[in-house]
Protein backbone atom coordinates (compact mmCIF):
# COMPACT_ATOMS: atom_id res chain seq x y z
CA UNK A 1 0.00 0.00 0.00
CA UNK A 2 1.81 2.92 -1.32
CA UNK A 3 0.29 6.25 -0.39
CA UNK A 4 1.17 9.23 -2.53
CA UNK A 5 3.07 11.89 -0.66
CA UNK A 6 1.27 15.21 -0.50
CA UNK A 7 2.77 18.00 -2.53
CA UNK A 8 4.14 20.87 -0.50
CA UNK A 9 1.91 23.91 -0.52
CA UNK A 10 3.50 26.87 -2.28
CA UNK A 11 4.43 29.84 -0.14
CA UNK A 12 2.53 32.95 -1.24
CA UNK A 13 4.71 35.62 -2.75
CA UNK A 14 4.33 38.97 -1.02
CA UNK A 15 5.84 42.21 -2.18
CA UNK A 16 8.89 43.39 -0.31
CA UNK A 17 8.04 45.86 2.37
CA UNK A 18 10.06 47.03 5.30
CA UNK A 19 9.13 44.98 8.32
CA UNK A 20 9.60 46.76 11.60
CA UNK A 21 12.18 49.20 10.29
CA UNK A 22 13.59 50.96 13.31
CA UNK A 23 13.50 54.71 13.12
CA UNK A 24 16.59 56.74 13.77
CA UNK A 25 16.59 59.16 16.69
CA UNK A 26 16.07 62.03 14.26
CA UNK A 27 13.11 60.26 12.61
CA UNK A 28 11.52 59.47 15.98
CA UNK A 29 11.84 63.13 16.94
CA UNK A 30 10.35 64.16 13.59
CA UNK A 31 7.45 61.72 14.04
CA UNK A 32 6.55 63.19 17.44
CA UNK A 33 6.90 66.70 16.07
CA UNK A 34 4.65 65.88 13.11
CA UNK A 35 1.92 64.58 15.41
CA UNK A 36 1.88 67.88 17.29
CA UNK A 37 2.05 69.93 14.09
CA UNK A 38 -0.86 68.03 12.52
CA UNK A 39 -2.90 68.47 15.69
CA UNK A 40 -2.22 72.22 15.70
CA UNK A 41 -3.04 72.51 11.99
CA UNK A 42 -6.34 70.67 12.55
CA UNK A 43 -7.21 73.17 15.30
CA UNK A 44 -6.27 76.06 13.01
CA UNK A 45 -8.43 74.58 10.25
CA UNK A 46 -11.42 74.35 12.61
CA UNK A 47 -10.90 78.00 13.65
CA UNK A 48 -10.76 79.10 10.00
CA UNK A 49 -13.98 77.20 9.29
CA UNK A 50 -15.66 78.89 12.24
CA UNK A 51 -14.46 82.29 11.01
CA UNK A 52 -15.83 81.55 7.54
CA UNK A 53 -19.25 81.06 9.09
CA UNK A 54 -18.93 84.16 11.27
CA UNK A 55 -17.72 86.45 8.48
CA UNK A 56 -19.76 84.93 5.63
CA UNK A 57 -21.06 88.34 4.54
CA UNK A 58 -17.61 89.97 4.32
CA UNK A 59 -16.35 89.00 0.86
CA UNK A 60 -12.77 90.15 1.40
CA UNK A 61 -12.49 88.28 4.70
CA UNK A 62 -14.02 85.14 3.17
CA UNK A 63 -11.56 85.34 0.29
CA UNK A 64 -8.56 85.56 2.65
CA UNK A 65 -9.90 82.83 4.95
CA UNK A 66 -10.63 80.52 2.00
CA UNK A 67 -7.06 80.87 0.74
CA UNK A 68 -5.75 80.18 4.24
CA UNK A 69 -8.01 77.12 4.50
CA UNK A 70 -6.62 75.69 1.25
CA UNK A 71 -3.06 76.35 2.43
CA UNK A 72 -3.75 74.70 5.79
CA UNK A 73 -5.34 71.65 4.13
CA UNK A 74 -2.30 71.28 1.87
CA UNK A 75 0.06 71.46 4.85
CA UNK A 76 -1.98 68.85 6.70
CA UNK A 77 -1.81 66.52 3.69
CA UNK A 78 1.96 66.94 3.30
CA UNK A 79 2.66 66.39 6.98
CA UNK A 80 0.26 63.45 7.20
CA UNK A 81 1.95 61.71 4.26
CA UNK A 82 5.34 62.14 5.90
CA UNK A 83 3.87 60.87 9.19
CA UNK A 84 2.65 57.74 7.36
CA UNK A 85 6.09 57.25 5.75
CA UNK A 86 7.66 57.23 9.20
CA UNK A 87 5.19 54.59 10.32
CA UNK A 88 2.87 56.73 12.37
MDAnalysis code that builds the backbone (N, CA, C; Angstrom):
import MDAnalysis as mda
import numpy as np

u = mda.Universe.empty(264, n_residues=88, atom_resindex=np.repeat(np.arange(88), 3), trajectory=True)
u.add_TopologyAttr("name", ["N", "CA", "C"] * 88)
u.add_TopologyAttr("resid", np.arange(1, 89))
u.add_TopologyAttr("resname", ["UNK", "UNK", "UNK", "UNK", "UNK", "UNK", "UNK", "UNK", "UNK", "UNK", "UNK", "UNK", "UNK", "UNK", "UNK", "UNK", "UNK", "UNK", "UNK", "UNK", "UNK", "UNK", "UNK", "UNK", "UNK", "UNK", "UNK", "UNK", "UNK", "UNK", "UNK", "UNK", "UNK", "UNK", "UNK", "UNK", "UNK", "UNK", "UNK", "UNK", "UNK", "UNK", "UNK", "UNK", "UNK", "UNK", "UNK", "UNK", "UNK", "UNK", "UNK", "UNK", "UNK", "UNK", "UNK", "UNK", "UNK", "UNK", "UNK", "UNK", "UNK", "UNK", "UNK", "UNK", "UNK", "UNK", "UNK", "UNK", "UNK", "UNK", "UNK", "UNK", "UNK", "UNK", "UNK", "UNK", "UNK", "UNK", "UNK", "UNK", "UNK", "UNK", "UNK", "UNK", "UNK", "UNK", "UNK", "UNK"])
u.atoms.positions = np.array([
    [0.821, -1.181, 0.000],
    [0.000, 0.000, 0.000],
    [0.864, 1.244, 0.000],
    [1.041, 1.695, -1.144],
    [1.814, 2.922, -1.317],
    [0.885, 4.115, -1.326],
    [1.103, 5.032, -0.408],
    [0.293, 6.248, -0.387],
    [1.098, 7.364, -1.032],
    [0.446, 8.119, -1.895],
    [1.167, 9.233, -2.526],
    [1.504, 10.281, -1.468],
    [2.687, 10.835, -1.597],
    [3.075, 11.892, -0.660],
    [2.428, 13.195, -1.086],
    [1.915, 13.934, -0.132],
    [1.270, 15.211, -0.504],
    [2.305, 16.208, -1.006],
    [1.877, 16.970, -1.986],
    [2.765, 18.004, -2.531],
    [2.858, 19.152, -1.539],
    [4.022, 19.724, -1.421],
    [4.140, 20.872, -0.504],
    [3.318, 22.042, -1.029],
    [2.697, 22.752, -0.109],
    [1.911, 23.914, -0.522],
    [2.851, 25.075, -0.822],
    [2.612, 25.755, -1.924],
    [3.502, 26.870, -2.276],
    [3.344, 28.020, -1.288],
    [4.438, 28.673, -1.015],
    [4.433, 29.838, -0.142],
    [3.986, 31.044, -0.956],
    [2.971, 31.782, -0.469],
    [2.529, 32.952, -1.244],
    [3.638, 33.993, -1.346],
    [3.704, 34.584, -2.507],
    [4.712, 35.617, -2.750],
    [4.110, 36.953, -2.353],
    [4.789, 37.650, -1.452],
    [4.325, 38.967, -1.021],
    [5.350, 40.006, -1.437],
    [4.884, 41.174, -1.790],
    [5.842, 42.214, -2.180],
    [6.739, 42.583, -1.019],
    [7.948, 42.978, -1.354],
    [8.893, 43.391, -0.312],
    [8.414, 44.671, 0.336],
    [8.354, 44.646, 1.637],
    [8.038, 45.863, 2.375],
    [8.840, 45.847, 3.651],
    [9.239, 47.006, 4.094],
    [10.060, 47.033, 5.305],
    [9.263, 46.511, 6.493],
    [9.813, 45.547, 7.174],
    [9.133, 44.981, 8.324],
    [9.811, 45.473, 9.594],
    [9.099, 46.277, 10.328],
    [9.602, 46.761, 11.597],
    [10.875, 47.572, 11.492],
    [10.992, 48.367, 10.452],
    [12.179, 49.199, 10.290],
    [12.276, 50.148, 11.480],
    [13.384, 50.092, 12.153],
    [13.590, 50.956, 13.313],
    [13.937, 52.366, 12.845],
    [13.260, 53.309, 13.454],
    [13.503, 54.705, 13.117],
    [14.760, 55.205, 13.816],
    [15.439, 56.102, 13.144],
    [16.593, 56.745, 13.769],
    [16.082, 57.726, 14.826],
    [16.967, 58.194, 15.655],
    [16.589, 59.164, 16.688],
    [15.950, 60.395, 16.049],
    [16.569, 60.849, 14.956],
    [16.069, 62.034, 14.258],
    [14.662, 61.785, 13.710],
    [14.429, 60.589, 13.157],
    [13.107, 60.264, 12.608],
    [12.064, 60.142, 13.711],
    [12.448, 59.567, 14.849],
    [11.519, 59.474, 15.976],
    [11.112, 60.865, 16.457],
    [12.096, 61.739, 16.522],
    [11.836, 63.125, 16.940],
    [10.911, 63.814, 15.927],
    [11.179, 63.578, 14.647],
    [10.346, 64.163, 13.591],
    [8.918, 63.632, 13.682],
    [8.772, 62.339, 13.941],
    [7.449, 61.724, 14.040],
    [6.638, 62.376, 15.156],
    [7.245, 62.548, 16.320],
    [6.551, 63.188, 17.440],
    [6.198, 64.633, 17.111],
    [7.120, 65.311, 16.453],
    [6.896, 66.697, 16.069],
    [5.745, 66.794, 15.066],
    [5.712, 65.873, 14.115],
    [4.652, 65.880, 13.106],
    [3.285, 65.685, 13.743],
    [3.202, 64.817, 14.732],
    [1.923, 64.584, 15.410],
    [1.399, 65.873, 16.019],
    [2.280, 66.619, 16.671],
    [1.875, 67.883, 17.288],
    [1.512, 68.920, 16.224],
    [2.304, 68.971, 15.153],
    [2.046, 69.933, 14.085],
    [0.701, 69.651, 13.417],
    [0.413, 68.385, 13.150],
    [-0.863, 68.026, 12.521],
    [-2.017, 68.400, 13.437],
    [-1.863, 68.120, 14.720],
    [-2.903, 68.467, 15.691],
    [-3.156, 69.983, 15.700],
    [-2.082, 70.759, 15.710],
    [-2.221, 72.223, 15.697],
    [-2.853, 72.715, 14.398],
    [-2.463, 72.117, 13.274],
    [-3.043, 72.514, 11.991],
    [-4.527, 72.166, 11.922],
    [-4.916, 71.038, 12.515],
    [-6.336, 70.667, 12.550],
    [-7.135, 71.686, 13.373],
    [-6.548, 72.143, 14.478],
    [-7.213, 73.175, 15.299],
    [-7.329, 74.477, 14.516],
    [-6.251, 74.833, 13.812],
    [-6.268, 76.057, 13.005],
    [-7.328, 75.960, 11.908],
    [-7.433, 74.800, 11.301],
    [-8.427, 74.578, 10.248],
    [-9.840, 74.764, 10.802],
    [-10.102, 74.209, 11.988],
    [-11.418, 74.352, 12.614],
    [-11.727, 75.818, 12.900],
    [-10.720, 76.559, 13.358],
    [-10.901, 77.997, 13.647],
    [-11.214, 78.761, 12.365],
    [-10.512, 78.436, 11.293],
    [-10.762, 79.097, 10.003],
    [-12.181, 78.808, 9.540],
    [-12.618, 77.565, 9.696],
    [-13.977, 77.203, 9.287],
    [-15.024, 77.957, 10.105],
    [-14.759, 78.111, 11.393],
    [-15.663, 78.892, 12.240],
    [-15.705, 80.347, 11.772],
    [-14.529, 80.896, 11.472],
    [-14.457, 82.285, 11.008],
    [-15.181, 82.465, 9.675],
    [-15.110, 81.465, 8.819],
    [-15.831, 81.550, 7.543],
    [-17.332, 81.666, 7.773],
    [-17.822, 80.967, 8.764],
    [-19.249, 81.056, 9.092],
    [-19.566, 82.423, 9.689],
    [-18.705, 82.878, 10.592],
    [-18.926, 84.160, 11.267],
    [-18.888, 85.330, 10.290],
    [-17.919, 85.319, 9.387],
    [-17.723, 86.453, 8.478],
    [-18.240, 86.169, 7.063],
    [-19.255, 85.334, 6.948],
    [-19.757, 84.933, 5.631],
    [-20.220, 86.105, 4.755],
    [-20.574, 87.210, 5.348],
    [-21.060, 88.340, 4.543],
    [-19.942, 89.317, 4.147],
    [-18.749, 89.117, 4.653],
    [-17.610, 89.974, 4.321],
    [-16.767, 89.273, 3.251],
    [-16.987, 89.684, 1.996],
    [-16.349, 88.999, 0.862],
    [-14.836, 88.964, 0.973],
    [-14.235, 90.097, 1.306],
    [-12.766, 90.153, 1.403],
    [-12.245, 89.183, 2.468],
    [-12.903, 89.160, 3.608],
    [-12.494, 88.283, 4.701],
    [-12.670, 86.811, 4.299],
    [-13.767, 86.510, 3.637],
    [-14.020, 85.142, 3.174],
    [-12.956, 84.715, 2.171],
    [-12.573, 85.627, 1.303],
    [-11.556, 85.336, 0.293],
    [-10.206, 84.981, 0.959],
    [-9.817, 85.789, 1.932],
    [-8.558, 85.560, 2.651],
    [-8.638, 84.250, 3.445],
    [-9.738, 84.041, 4.151],
    [-9.901, 82.828, 4.951],
    [-9.935, 81.572, 4.076],
    [-10.563, 81.664, 2.909],
    [-10.625, 80.519, 1.997],
    [-9.236, 80.134, 1.507],
    [-8.435, 81.135, 1.181],
    [-7.061, 80.869, 0.740],
    [-6.261, 80.231, 1.880],
    [-6.466, 80.727, 3.074],
    [-5.753, 80.178, 4.235],
    [-6.209, 78.743, 4.523],
    [-7.475, 78.468, 4.297],
    [-8.005, 77.116, 4.498],
    [-7.370, 76.133, 3.510],
    [-7.251, 76.532, 2.260],
    [-6.619, 75.689, 1.250],
    [-5.158, 75.431, 1.622],
    [-4.465, 76.476, 2.030],
    [-3.059, 76.354, 2.432],
    [-2.913, 75.408, 3.630],
    [-3.791, 75.541, 4.594],
    [-3.749, 74.697, 5.790],
    [-4.035, 73.247, 5.437],
    [-5.030, 73.015, 4.580],
    [-5.337, 71.650, 4.134],
    [-4.146, 71.011, 3.426],
    [-3.477, 71.785, 2.592],
    [-2.303, 71.284, 1.875],
    [-1.195, 70.899, 2.851],
    [-0.950, 71.758, 3.833],
    [0.065, 71.459, 4.848],
    [-0.279, 70.194, 5.635],
    [-1.542, 70.043, 5.976],
    [-1.976, 68.848, 6.704],
    [-1.703, 67.602, 5.860],
    [-2.038, 67.667, 4.576],
    [-1.808, 66.523, 3.685],
    [-0.330, 66.159, 3.596],
    [0.527, 67.168, 3.426],
    [1.965, 66.940, 3.299],
    [2.521, 66.316, 4.579],
    [2.143, 66.880, 5.707],
    [2.663, 66.394, 6.982],
    [2.110, 65.004, 7.315],
    [0.852, 64.764, 6.946],
    [0.263, 63.453, 7.204],
    [0.939, 62.375, 6.356],
    [1.256, 62.684, 5.108],
    [1.955, 61.714, 4.259],
    [3.324, 61.379, 4.830],
    [4.023, 62.373, 5.312],
    [5.344, 62.137, 5.904],
    [5.193, 61.309, 7.194],
    [4.160, 61.609, 7.970],
    [3.875, 60.869, 9.193],
    [3.650, 59.391, 8.870],
    [2.886, 59.123, 7.790],
    [2.652, 57.742, 7.361],
    [3.950, 57.064, 6.927],
    [4.799, 57.801, 6.208],
    [6.090, 57.254, 5.754],
    [6.947, 56.802, 6.927],
    [6.866, 57.561, 8.009],
    [7.658, 57.234, 9.195],
    [7.020, 56.120, 10.025],
    [5.841, 55.709, 9.625],
    [5.192, 54.586, 10.322],
    [4.248, 55.004, 11.406],
    [3.768, 56.228, 11.346],
    [2.868, 56.735, 12.366],
    [1.500, 56.140, 12.314],
])
